Each structure stands twice: as C-alpha cells, then as structure tokens.
Amino acid sequence: MKLNELKPPKGSKKKRKRIGRGPGSGHGETAGRGTKGQNSRSGGGVPPGFEGGQMPLHRRIPKRGFTNIFKKHYEIINIKDLKHFNSGEIIDINTLLKVGLLKKERAVKLLGEGDISYALIVKVNRVSQAAKEKIESAGGKVEIG
C-alpha cells in the first residue's frame, strides 16, 4: 500500500442530503416538508413552548416564593483584611474604599476570620460577636452606625 492508494473506509463518507433540487433527487417538489400545513410554509412553524393555543406549561404551574425588595445587602470584610492599616487608625467606609477593600459605597459587615494584634478603631454597620471580641482584646474599639 502506498500513500496515493489511501482511501477512507467504505461508508465513512456520506454525501449530504440536497433538498429541493428537482424530482430526480428524491427530495424535490415539497422538499421533505410534506404537503400543505403550517410547517410546510416558509417561515412556518411554532415557537418553542407553544402548545397549540392551550395555556403553556410555564404559565400553568404555580410560582413560589418572592423577592424582598427591602433586603439590606452587606459587603463582607474579615479581620484578616485589616492588615493594610496601622495601629490606632480609624477605619470607616471611606477608608475601606480608598484602600480598595470595597468597590462601591455599601453597608459593611465585619466578620472574625483572622487575627489582629494591634488596636484599631472600626466604624461599620454590622459586626459579628467574634470580630468584636478580637478587636477589643487587641485594645481597639468597634463603633456600629
């Protein structure tokens, strides 16, 4: 066997079905769409989920739950994120924005992941009990407001 004698195995190459190319092709005239009816027309057919005018399933089933539009969203900051600051510094939302810990001005909640060994004054909207204890044991102060 030589390179010029190589051929793909029989049956692996299939010619595509050419539709609407005359009666000799076997797929002429109606082009495999059948005779008359909505699906035989150009642009015919129904959108996905259409049930012939019956109330569609996605509108029949009951909906559950609701979205609370008054829910308050908090930006989460951990104690380990406060390593950027020096001892005795006052940390509030504006300070956190400048350092890049916040992307936009939002309510902030301080959580207790990580450790701190120096005193800081932290002014946030919410604070976890663990975070409050860690900051106060290091000699710092937490102001909620």
C-alpha positions in Angstrom: 0.0 0.0 0.0 1.2 3.5 -1.0 0.2 6.9 0.2 -1.6 7.6 -3.1 -3.7 4.5 -2.6 -5.1 5.5 0.8 -8.9 6.0 1.0 -11.3 6.4 3.8 -13.1 3.2 4.8 -16.3 2.4 2.9 -19.4 4.1 4.4 -17.5 6.6 6.4 -18.0 9.5 3.9 -21.7 10.2 3.4 -23.0 12.8 0.9 -25.2 15.5 2.3 -28.9 15.4 1.5 -29.6 18.1 -1.1 -33.1 19.2 -0.6 -35.4 20.9 -3.2 -33.2 20.1 -6.3 -35.8 18.5 -8.6 -37.7 15.3 -8.8 -34.6 13.2 -9.7 -33.0 13.8 -6.3 -35.9 12.1 -4.4 -36.2 15.3 -2.3 -37.7 17.6 -4.8 -41.0 19.5 -5.0 -42.2 19.6 -1.4 -38.5 19.1 -0.2 -39.4 16.7 2.6 -41.8 19.0 4.3 -45.0 17.2 3.3 -48.0 18.8 1.6 -49.7 21.9 3.0 -49.9 22.9 6.6 -48.1 25.4 8.8 -44.8 23.6 8.8 -44.6 23.3 5.0 -44.6 27.1 4.5 -41.6 29.3 4.5 -41.2 30.9 7.9 -43.8 28.4 9.2 -43.7 26.6 12.5 -44.4 27.5 16.1 -42.2 28.9 18.7 -40.7 26.7 21.4 -43.1 26.0 24.3 -46.2 26.7 22.1 -49.0 24.2 22.9 -51.5 24.9 20.1 -53.2 27.7 22.0 -53.6 25.8 25.2 -52.2 27.6 28.2 -48.5 26.8 28.2 -47.0 24.8 31.0 -44.7 27.6 32.2 -47.8 29.7 32.8 -49.9 26.9 34.3 -47.6 25.9 37.1 -47.8 27.9 40.4 -45.0 30.2 41.3 -43.4 30.0 44.7 -41.5 32.5 46.9 -40.9 36.2 46.5 -38.0 38.7 46.3 -37.8 41.0 49.3 -37.1 44.4 47.7 -36.2 45.9 51.1 -33.4 43.4 51.9 -30.2 45.0 53.0 -27.0 43.8 51.2 -23.8 43.9 53.2 -20.2 43.9 51.9 -18.3 41.3 53.9 -14.9 42.2 55.4 -12.9 40.0 57.7 -10.4 40.9 60.3 -7.6 39.5 58.2 -8.3 42.1 55.6 -7.5 44.9 58.0 -3.7 44.2 57.9 -3.4 47.2 55.5 -3.9 49.6 58.4 -1.6 50.8 61.1 -2.2 50.8 64.9 -4.6 53.4 66.1 -6.1 54.2 62.7 -9.8 54.9 62.3 -11.4 52.6 59.7 -14.7 53.6 58.1 -16.4 53.0 54.8 -14.5 55.8 53.1 -11.1 54.4 54.3 -12.1 51.0 53.0 -13.0 52.5 49.6 -9.6 54.2 49.3 -7.7 51.0 50.1 -9.7 49.0 47.6 -11.5 46.6 50.0 -14.8 48.0 48.8 -15.8 48.5 45.2 -18.7 50.9 45.9 -20.2 52.6 49.0 -22.4 50.0 50.7 -23.3 48.8 54.2 -20.3 46.8 55.7 -20.3 43.8 58.0 -17.1 42.9 59.8 -16.5 39.1 60.4 -14.0 37.5 62.7 -11.9 35.4 60.3 -8.2 36.0 61.0 -6.3 37.6 63.9 -5.2 41.1 64.9 -2.5 42.1 67.4 -2.8 45.9 67.4 -5.5 48.4 68.3 -7.9 49.8 65.6 -11.0 51.9 65.7 -13.5 50.4 63.4 -16.8 52.1 62.3 -19.0 49.7 60.4 -22.8 49.0 60.0 -22.6 45.4 61.5 -20.1 43.3 63.3 -20.0 39.7 64.4 -19.5 38.8 68.1 -16.2 37.1 67.3 -14.8 40.1 65.4 -15.9 42.5 68.2 -14.1 40.3 70.8 -10.9 40.1 68.8 -10.6 43.8 68.2 -11.4 44.7 71.8 -9.0 42.2 73.2 -6.3 43.8 71.0 -7.1 47.1 72.6 -9.2 48.5 69.8 -12.8 49.8 69.6 -15.8 48.9 67.5 -18.4 51.6 66.6 -21.7 50.5 65.0 -23.6 53.0 63.0 
